[in-house]
């Protein structure tokens, strides 16, 4: 959530940033925010003055009673009754203006970083890095959903029977390969200094609001209405909320955390080859990395996250590219996002497998996550997160790019985790 004083002091910068996102009615909603803020501040001043006058009269009344001037004291008491009624009305108005302001701020996305280009869709994203050779698999190469059936390692029909579309069942070596990837990702992250945690897979409304999923993605998450809990679409939510309301010391930076969770998303998209098999699921596994950083170091930390994800893909020997997302494709809460995509040779298309993002103070403002700076003043921290990595499309890429006439070869780095080197 943007800070009101930032909007007030940088209106044109905010509008220019929102224009990069093609955010509709930006000027109207910003003007509404500023008007609500003026009303809130004016009401706060009036309330403070009324309470101060009431307190002053209360002291005078006490003195008058002590000196025997009862009549004067009673007259002032009548005035304090009026002031109390006025302060009550002002407090109600203040709450109303504060709620109005909060609801308006919840509708405004983050201001993109200066390096983010304007754009309307993924077509406008910038390709900034490519690495890895795309294998030549020949004419008989199969997409992963056919390989999964051929080797009986993932059963999409069985998942559909049990739950519905988008809930696959991993079997035999498919399940072991899935587990191997999770353990490999976690080991890579912990060796890089991230602390591993296991977190709840459901969160309350406060947590989903604090990281920006609500109200922006209301309706896109699975919601247990009886308990008012949400199934997480990413481990980012519970991990980041571990620090909600904290006041940190500068010496605690950086805070680096990793965790594996299943993820649940209602938006499975349309039908067709681009969403077949593992390409888009309602339930999938993901290993996440989260960082809490000093504002001066957050972009250096983001670059470090990008290099870390690069190293994993190099070890898996998968061809990939990195995109800097344009304004129109950048997530609601992010200031700058780099997407990683691997090339699926059998599908002849790029598949997104990771995003690394810096949210600057946007989440921290909702989280009330602050630190004491060198001057002893509290300041908002910066939050970052990245997928390291999301499993379905990585698994799809391995199955497709490593297929041979003899079966599916397991990447060398995963063999110790799997206990086998081929799926035959």
C-alpha positions in Angstrom: 0.0 0.0 0.0 1.4 3.4 -0.9 2.0 5.9 1.9 -0.4 8.9 1.9 2.4 11.4 2.5 4.3 9.9 -0.5 1.3 10.4 -2.7 0.8 13.9 -1.3 4.4 14.9 -1.9 4.9 13.1 -5.2 1.5 13.2 -7.0 3.0 13.6 -10.5 5.5 10.7 -10.0 2.7 8.5 -8.8 0.5 9.3 -11.7 3.4 8.7 -14.2 4.0 5.3 -12.6 0.4 4.3 -12.7 0.3 5.4 -16.3 3.0 2.7 -17.0 0.5 0.2 -15.6 -2.4 1.5 -17.6 -4.2 1.9 -14.3 -7.7 3.2 -15.1 -9.0 6.4 -13.5 -5.6 7.0 -11.8 -6.0 10.8 -11.5 -9.6 10.5 -10.1 -8.7 8.0 -7.4 -5.5 9.9 -6.5 -7.6 13.1 -6.1 -10.1 11.2 -4.0 -7.2 10.0 -1.8 -5.9 13.5 -1.3 -9.3 14.9 -0.5 -10.0 12.1 2.0 -6.6 12.8 3.5 -7.4 16.6 3.9 -10.7 15.7 5.6 -9.0 13.2 7.9 -6.2 15.6 8.9 -8.6 18.5 9.4 -10.9 16.4 11.5 -8.0 15.1 13.6 -6.9 18.7 14.3 -10.5 19.6 15.3 -10.7 16.6 17.6 -7.3 17.3 19.2 -8.3 20.9 19.8 -11.7 19.9 21.3 -10.1 17.3 23.6 -7.5 19.8 24.7 -10.2 22.4 25.5 -12.2 19.8 27.4 -9.1 18.8 29.4 -8.3 22.4 30.2 -11.9 23.1 31.4 -11.8 19.9 33.6 -8.8 21.3 35.4 -10.4 24.7 35.8 -13.6 23.0 37.2 -11.5 21.2 39.8 -10.0 24.5 40.9 -13.3 26.3 41.1 -14.8 23.6 43.3 -11.9 23.8 45.6 -12.2 27.5 45.9 -16.0 27.3 46.5 -17.1 28.8 43.2 -19.7 26.1 42.6 -21.9 28.1 40.2 -19.0 28.9 37.9 -17.9 25.2 38.0 -21.4 24.0 37.1 -21.5 26.3 34.1 -18.2 25.0 32.8 -19.4 21.4 33.4 -22.3 22.1 31.0 -19.8 23.2 28.5 -17.6 20.1 28.9 -20.7 18.0 28.2 -21.1 19.8 24.9 -17.4 19.3 24.2 -17.6 15.6 24.9 -20.6 15.3 22.5 -18.6 17.2 19.9 -15.5 15.1 20.4 -17.6 11.9 20.0 -19.0 13.2 16.7 -15.5 14.2 15.5 -14.1 10.8 16.4 -16.8 9.1 14.4 -16.1 11.4 11.4 -12.4 10.7 11.8 -13.0 6.9 11.7 -15.2 7.3 8.7 -12.6 9.4 6.8 -9.8 7.0 7.8 -11.8 4.0 6.5 -12.6 5.8 3.3 -8.9 6.6 2.8 -7.9 3.0 3.6 -10.3 1.6 1.1 -9.1 4.0 -1.6 -5.4 3.1 -0.9 -6.2 -0.6 -1.2 -7.3 0.0 -4.8 -4.0 1.5 -5.9 -1.1 -0.7 -7.1 2.5 -0.1 -6.4 4.5 2.5 -8.4 6.8 0.7 -10.8 10.6 1.2 -10.6 12.1 3.7 -13.0 13.6 0.9 -15.1 10.1 -0.6 -15.8 8.9 0.2 -19.3 5.3 1.1 -20.1 3.3 -1.7 -21.7 -0.1 -3.4 -21.8 0.7 -7.1 -21.7 3.3 -9.8 -21.7 4.0 -8.9 -25.3 5.7 -5.8 -24.1 8.1 -7.5 -21.6 11.8 -7.0 -22.1 14.0 -10.1 -22.7 17.2 -9.2 -20.9 19.1 -12.5 -20.6 19.2 -15.9 -22.4 21.2 -19.0 -21.4 21.3 -22.7 -22.2 21.2 -24.7 -25.4 17.8 -25.8 -26.7 18.1 -29.5 -27.4 17.2 -31.0 -30.8 14.7 -33.8 -29.9 13.7 -34.8 -33.4 10.2 -35.1 -34.9 9.0 -37.8 -32.4 9.4 -35.6 -29.3 6.4 -35.8 -27.0 4.8 -33.1 -24.7 5.0 -33.9 -21.0 1.4 -34.9 -20.6 1.9 -37.7 -23.2 5.2 -38.7 -21.5 3.5 -38.8 -18.1 1.0 -41.2 -19.5 3.5 -43.3 -21.4 5.7 -43.9 -18.3 2.8 -43.8 -15.8 4.3 -41.2 -13.6 1.5 -38.5 -13.5 -2.2 -39.3 -13.7 -4.3 -36.3 -14.7 -7.5 -38.4 -15.1 -7.2 -39.9 -11.7 -6.8 -36.4 -10.2 -9.9 -35.3 -12.0 -11.8 -38.2 -10.6 -10.7 -37.5 -7.0 -11.1 -33.7 -7.1 -11.3 -32.1 -10.5 -9.2 -30.7 -13.4 -6.0 -29.1 -12.3 -5.2 -31.6 -9.4 -2.8 -34.2 -10.8 -1.7 -37.4 -9.0 2.1 -38.1 -9.1 3.0 -41.8 -9.1 6.1 -43.9 -8.6 9.1 -42.3 -10.1 7.1 -39.2 -10.9 6.4 -38.7 -7.2 10.0 -39.4 -6.3 11.2 -36.9 -8.9 8.8 -34.3 -7.5 10.1 -34.9 -4.0 13.7 -34.8 -5.2 13.1 -31.3 -6.8 11.7 -30.0 -3.5 14.6 -31.2 -1.5 17.1 -30.0 -4.0 15.6 -26.5 -4.1 15.5 -26.3 -0.3 19.1 -27.5 0.0 20.2 -24.9 -2.6 18.4 -22.2 -0.7 19.6 -23.1 2.8 23.2 -23.4 1.5 22.8 -19.8 0.2 21.9 -18.6 3.7 18.1 -18.9 3.7 16.5 -20.2 6.9 14.1 -23.0 6.2 10.6 -22.8 7.8 7.4 -24.9 7.6 4.4 -22.6 7.6 0.6 -23.0 7.6 -1.2 -23.6 4.3 -4.2 -21.5 5.4 -4.0 -17.8 6.4 -6.5 -15.4 7.9 -7.8 -12.2 6.2 -5.3 -10.0 7.9 -2.4 -12.0 6.5 -3.8 -12.1 2.9 -4.5 -8.3 3.1 -1.0 -7.5 4.5 0.9 -9.0 1.5 -1.6 -7.5 -1.0 -3.6 -10.6 -2.2 -6.7 -9.0 -0.7 -8.7 -7.2 -1.8 -6.9 -7.3 -5.2 -7.3 -11.1 -5.7 -10.5 -11.7 -3.8 -12.3 -14.5 -5.6 -9.1 -16.0 -7.0 -8.2 -17.8 -3.8 -9.9 -20.8 -2.2 -11.9 -19.5 0.8 -13.1 -21.5 3.7 -16.0 -19.3 4.6 -17.0 -21.1 7.9 -13.6 -20.3 9.4 -12.8 -17.3 7.2 -9.5 -18.7 6.2 -7.8 -18.8 2.8 -5.8 -21.5 1.1 -2.5 -20.0 0.2 -1.7 -19.3 -3.5 2.0 -18.9 -2.5 4.2 -19.4 0.6 5.0 -15.7 0.3 1.9 -14.9 2.4 2.6 -16.9 5.5 6.4 -16.4 5.4 6.2 -12.6 5.0 3.5 -12.4 7.7 5.9 -14.0 10.2 7.2 -10.4 10.5 3.9 -8.5 10.5 4.0 -5.7 13.1 7.7 -6.2 13.9 10.1 -3.4 14.8 13.5 -4.5 13.7 17.0 -3.3 14.4 19.3 -2.5 11.4 21.6 -5.2 12.7 19.0 -7.8 11.9 19.2 -7.2 8.1 19.1 -9.1 5.9 16.3 -11.6 7.0 16.3 -14.5 4.5 13.7 -17.3 4.7 12.8 -20.2 2.5 9.9 -22.7 2.6 8.1 -25.4 0.7 4.3 -25.4 0.5 1.6 -26.6 -1.8 -0.1 -23.7 -3.5 -3.8 -23.3 -4.4 -5.2 -21.1 -7.1 -8.7 -21.0 -8.4 -7.8 -19.3 -11.7 -6.9 -22.1 -14.0 -7.5 -20.3 -17.3 -9.1 -21.5 -20.5 -8.8 -24.8 -22.2 -6.2 -25.6 -24.9 -2.6 -26.8 -25.3 -1.2 -23.8 -23.4 -2.9 -24.9 -20.2 -2.7 -28.7 -20.7 -1.0 -31.1 -18.3 1.3 -29.3 -15.8 1.2 -26.0 -17.6 -1.4 -24.5 -15.3 -2.9 -26.1 -12.2 -5.2 -25.4 -9.3 -2.8 -27.1 -6.9 0.9 -27.2 -7.3 4.2 -27.3 -5.2 6.6 -24.4 -4.9 9.7 -23.5 -2.9 9.8 -19.8 -2.1 12.5 -17.4 -1.0 11.6 -14.3 1.0 13.9 -11.4 2.1 13.4 -8.5 4.5 15.9 -5.8 3.6 17.1 -2.4 4.4 15.9 0.0 1.7 19.4 0.9 0.7 20.2 -2.7 -0.1 17.0 -4.1 -1.5 17.9 -3.9 -5.2 21.3 -5.4 -4.7 19.4 -8.2 -2.9 17.0 -8.6 -5.8 20.0 -9.0 -8.2 21.4 -11.6 -5.8 18.1 -13.5 -5.9 18.2 -13.5 -9.7 21.8 -14.9 -9.7 20.7 -17.6 -7.2 17.9 -18.8 -9.4 20.2 -18.7 -12.4 22.6 -21.1 -10.6 19.8 -23.6 -10.0 18.8 -23.6 -13.7 22.4 -23.9 -14.8 22.8 -27.0 -12.6 19.6 -28.5 -14.0 20.9 -27.6 -17.5 17.6 -26.2 -18.7 17.5 -23.5 -21.4 15.9 -20.3 -19.9 15.5 -16.6 -20.3 14.9 -13.7 -18.0 12.2 -11.0 -18.7 11.9 -7.6 -17.0 8.2 -7.2 -16.8 6.5 -4.1 -18.3 4.2 -1.9 -16.3 1.1 -3.6 -17.6 2.3 -7.1 -16.7 3.9 -6.3 -13.3 2.0 -7.7 -10.3 -0.2 -5.4 -8.2 2.2 -5.2 -5.3 5.5 -5.2 -7.1 7.8 -2.3 -8.0 10.1 -4.5 -10.2 9.7 -8.1 -11.3 12.0 -10.4 -13.2 10.3 -13.5 -14.7 12.3 -16.7 -15.5 11.0 -18.8 -18.4 12.3 -22.1 -19.5 12.0 -23.4 -23.1 9.8 -26.4 -23.5 11.3 -28.0 -26.7 8.4 -30.5 -27.1 5.8 -27.7 -26.9 8.0 -25.2 -28.7 7.1 -22.4 -26.2 8.4 -20.6 -23.2 7.0 -21.5 -19.8 7.2 -19.2 -16.8 8.8 -21.0 -13.8 9.8 -18.2 -11.4 9.3 -14.5 -10.5 11.7 -12.5 -8.4 10.2 -9.2 -7.1 11.0 -6.2 -5.0 7.9 -4.7 -3.3 9.9 -1.9 -1.7 7.7 -0.5 1.1 4.3 -1.5 -0.4 3.9 -4.7 1.6 5.7 -3.3 4.6 3.3 -0.5 4.9 0.4 -2.9 5.2 2.4 -5.2 7.4 3.5 -2.3 9.7 7.0 -3.8 9.3 9.5 -1.2 10.4 13.1 -0.9 11.6 14.9 1.7 13.7 17.4 3.6 11.6 20.7 5.0 12.8 18.9 8.2 14.0 16.6 6.1 16.1 13.6 6.8 14.0 11.3 4.0 12.7 11.3 3.4 9.0 9.5 1.0 6.7 11.6 -2.0 5.6 11.6 -3.4 2.0 10.2 -6.9 1.2 11.2 -9.2 -1.6 10.3 -12.7 -2.7 10.9 -15.2 -5.5 10.0 -18.7 -6.6 13.0 -21.0 -6.2 11.3 -22.7 -7.8 7.7 -23.5 -8.9 7.7 -27.2 -9.6 5.1 -28.1 -12.3 6.7 -26.4 -15.3 10.2 -27.3 -14.1 9.1 -30.9 -14.0 7.5 -30.5 -17.5 10.7 -29.0 -18.8 12.8 -31.9 -17.5 10.4 -34.5 -18.9 10.3 -32.9 -22.3 13.9 -31.7 -22.7 15.5 -34.8 -21.2 13.5 -37.4 -23.2 15.5 -39.9 -25.2 14.9 -43.1 -27.1 15.8 -45.0 -23.9 13.5 -43.0 -21.6 13.7 -39.8 -19.6 17.2 -39.0 -18.3 17.4 -37.5 -14.9 19.6 -34.3 -14.6 22.9 -35.3 -13.0 22.3 -32.9 -10.0 19.1 -34.7 -9.1 20.3 -38.3 -9.3 21.5 -38.4 -5.7 18.1 -37.1 -4.6 16.1 -39.5 -6.8 18.1 -42.7 -6.4 17.7 -43.4 -10.1 19.1 -41.9 -13.3 16.4 -42.8 -15.8 12.6 -43.1 -16.1 12.1 -46.0 -18.4 
